[in-house]
Amino acid sequence: MNLDLDDPDTLAADLGAAEDWLVVLDFDGVLSPIVEHPEDAATAPGVVPAIEQLAGRTQVAVVSGRPIAELEARLGLLPVTYAGGHGAEVRTADGRQTAFVSPDAVAGTLDDVEAALEELLSTDAGWQVERKAASLAVHHRRVDDRDRDALLPRVHELLEARRDDDPGFEVLAGKAVVELRPAGVDKGRALAWIAERADGRRPVVLGDDVTDEDAFRAAVERDGLGVLVADAPRATVARRRLRDPDAVVDFLRAFGTGRGSGAPD
């Protein structure tokens, strides 16, 4: 489904009272503009106070492919639930931590793949291999077209060959990235776990990439809503669209203050 752009204030007003919703936010592309080097990502202006205000009204979660430690380094100790590694690890706002995948169980495969990729790919050509606790990502945003077209199929072949390694893996392609991660670990599963502990609140999920489609679907299954963050429409399970992280901040502010919802400020 292709979507028209929403005005942030209108979207907030259409949702009504924030207290009725579980607000789930991706990080890259939603709270932070996409950058060439993932380690350089920083939040859009106003993100942290907007989340703090909204978290005072309802439950908020940040669900990302990044580890929880990286999310905290960029967002701080907010009163929110953090889910890292696409949901491989979750820490609730009160500090309780749950790991759905043991890093030790996948370390052998990831070590082997990382070594093979470092032999195949040149960082000087713009390739970046990002090792995470329970997954591994290959970024190619800075790679020229010829090098990408020549080597990306080999990257996919190398990752696909490890699908059947214990405990089972899957390969997922996103925006200028391809990732090897444990099978069954995705943002939809993370959202389901968080929603079960959200006192009946309906989930509204803001995401920008194909990795967020699982969370959009999980939200819809719970009478919730997906909001695609993108400057151009694309096929998606989401039903609403905001342009970019700045529009997300405007939406969070409006939702957190109750503008247009009839809720008290």
RAFENJO-V976170 format. One record per backbone hydrogen bond with DSSP energy under -0.5 kcal/mol. CO is the residue of the C=O (numbers start at 1). NH is the residue of the N-H. Records with the same first field share a line. If there is no record, write none. Layout:
# RAFENJO-V976170
CO: NH + NH
This chain:
# RAFENJO-V976170
7: 11
8: 12
9: 13
10: 14
11: 15
12: 16
17: 20
18: 21
20: 202
21: 23
22: 24 + 204
23: 61
24: 206
25: 63
27: 30 + 31 + 32
31: 44
32: 29
36: 38
37: 40
38: 41
42: 33
44: 47
46: 50
47: 51
48: 52
49: 53
50: 54
51: 55
52: 56
53: 56
54: 57 + 58
59: 23
60: 81
61: 25 + 63
62: 64 + 83
64: 86 + 87
66: 85
67: 70 + 71
68: 72
69: 73
70: 74
71: 74 + 75
72: 76
76: 78
78: 80
81: 62
82: 91
83: 64
84: 87 + 88 + 89
85: 88
88: 100 + 101
89: 84
90: 98
91: 82
92: 95
96: 92
98: 90 + 100
101: 103
102: 105 + 106
103: 106 + 107
106: 110
107: 111
108: 112
109: 113
110: 114
111: 115
112: 116
113: 117
114: 118
115: 119
116: 120
117: 121
121: 123
122: 125 + 127
123: 126
126: 142
128: 130 + 139
129: 131
130: 137
134: 182
135: 132
136: 180
137: 130 + 139
138: 178
139: 128
140: 143
144: 148
145: 149
146: 150
147: 151
148: 152
151: 155
152: 156
153: 157
154: 158
155: 159
156: 160
157: 161
159: 162
160: 163
162: 165
163: 169
165: 168
168: 183
170: 181
172: 179
174: 176 + 177
176: 140 + 141
177: 174
178: 138
179: 172 + 181
180: 136
181: 170
182: 185
184: 186
186: 190
187: 191
188: 192
189: 193
190: 194
191: 195
192: 196
194: 197
195: 198
198: 201
202: 22
203: 225
204: 24
205: 207 + 227
206: 26
207: 229
209: 212
210: 213
212: 216
213: 217
214: 218
215: 219
216: 220
217: 221
218: 222
219: 222 + 224
220: 223
225: 205
226: 228 + 239 + 240
227: 207
228: 230 + 242
240: 228
241: 6
242: 230
244: 247 + 248
245: 249
246: 250
247: 251
248: 252
249: 253
250: 254
251: 255
252: 256
253: 257
254: 258 + 259
258: 261 + 262 + 263
